[in-house]
Amino acid sequence: MLIYKILLPSEWAALEQAGQFDGSPFDHASGFVHLSSRDQVAATALRVFGGEPELVVVAVDPRAVTETLRWEESRDRGVFPHVYGPLLRSAVVAVYRVAGAAAVDEALPR
């Protein structure tokens, strides 16, 4: 099973250059990097990134973030993956460039 991080193209470029992603302003305010399961990622994209014309969704191998990964309940009672620390480029196993939030579900494999 993979987990997913939705990024803006500029965030993906910064992750590639730095070798890690320390989080968006929302991640920083929360104290962790927000990720989603495959079943959650499309709804997350629509809820958080609905107005963005382009997104980059990265698939993360949870075994690569075992030390910092926690599955935690969110406000809507869903259990989401959170990474407490930087998301390393080496944990990313696939990259999907997506034309907006509505296209996320179709862009990712089941």
WOSULJO-V100688 format. One record per residue. N is the residue number from 1. OMEGA is omega in whole degrees, -180 to 180 (NA if undefined). BURIAL is I if it has 9 or more other C-alpha atoms within 8 Angstrom, else O. Layout:
n=N omega=OMEGA burial=BURIAL
n=N omega=OMEGA burial=BURIAL
This chain:
n=1 omega=177 burial=O
n=2 omega=171 burial=I
n=3 omega=-169 burial=I
n=4 omega=173 burial=I
n=5 omega=177 burial=I
n=6 omega=-178 burial=I
n=7 omega=166 burial=I
n=8 omega=180 burial=I
n=9 omega=179 burial=I
n=10 omega=177 burial=O
n=11 omega=178 burial=I
n=12 omega=179 burial=I
n=13 omega=179 burial=O
n=14 omega=178 burial=I
n=15 omega=180 burial=I
n=16 omega=-178 burial=I
n=17 omega=-176 burial=O
n=18 omega=-177 burial=O
n=19 omega=178 burial=I
n=20 omega=177 burial=I
n=21 omega=-178 burial=I
n=22 omega=175 burial=O
n=23 omega=175 burial=I
n=24 omega=174 burial=O
n=25 omega=178 burial=O
n=26 omega=177 burial=O
n=27 omega=-180 burial=I
n=28 omega=180 burial=I
n=29 omega=-180 burial=O
n=30 omega=-179 burial=O
n=31 omega=179 burial=O
n=32 omega=177 burial=I
n=33 omega=-180 burial=I
n=34 omega=172 burial=I
n=35 omega=-180 burial=I
n=36 omega=170 burial=I
n=37 omega=178 burial=I
n=38 omega=-179 burial=I
n=39 omega=-177 burial=O
n=40 omega=-166 burial=O
n=41 omega=-179 burial=I
n=42 omega=179 burial=I
n=43 omega=177 burial=O
n=44 omega=179 burial=I
n=45 omega=-179 burial=I
n=46 omega=-177 burial=I
n=47 omega=-172 burial=O
n=48 omega=-173 burial=O
n=49 omega=-175 burial=I
n=50 omega=-178 burial=I
n=51 omega=-177 burial=O
n=52 omega=-179 burial=O
n=53 omega=-178 burial=O
n=54 omega=178 burial=I
n=55 omega=171 burial=I
n=56 omega=178 burial=I
n=57 omega=180 burial=I
n=58 omega=175 burial=I
n=59 omega=-176 burial=I
n=60 omega=175 burial=I
n=61 omega=-177 burial=I
n=62 omega=178 burial=I
n=63 omega=-180 burial=O
n=64 omega=180 burial=O
n=65 omega=-176 burial=I
n=66 omega=-176 burial=O
n=67 omega=-174 burial=O
n=68 omega=-177 burial=O
n=69 omega=174 burial=I
n=70 omega=173 burial=O
n=71 omega=-174 burial=O
n=72 omega=180 burial=O
n=73 omega=177 burial=I
n=74 omega=-179 burial=O
n=75 omega=-179 burial=O
n=76 omega=176 burial=O
n=77 omega=171 burial=O
n=78 omega=178 burial=O
n=79 omega=-175 burial=O
n=80 omega=175 burial=I
n=81 omega=177 burial=I
n=82 omega=177 burial=I
n=83 omega=179 burial=I
n=84 omega=-177 burial=I
n=85 omega=-180 burial=O
n=86 omega=173 burial=I
n=87 omega=-176 burial=I
n=88 omega=178 burial=I
n=89 omega=-179 burial=I
n=90 omega=178 burial=O
n=91 omega=-178 burial=I
n=92 omega=-177 burial=I
n=93 omega=177 burial=I
n=94 omega=-178 burial=O
n=95 omega=-179 burial=I
n=96 omega=174 burial=I
n=97 omega=-170 burial=O
n=98 omega=179 burial=I
n=99 omega=175 burial=I
n=100 omega=-173 burial=I
n=101 omega=-178 burial=I
n=102 omega=-177 burial=I
n=103 omega=-175 burial=I
n=104 omega=-175 burial=I
n=105 omega=-179 burial=O
n=106 omega=-175 burial=O
n=107 omega=-175 burial=O
n=108 omega=176 burial=O
n=109 omega=176 burial=O
n=110 omega=NA burial=O
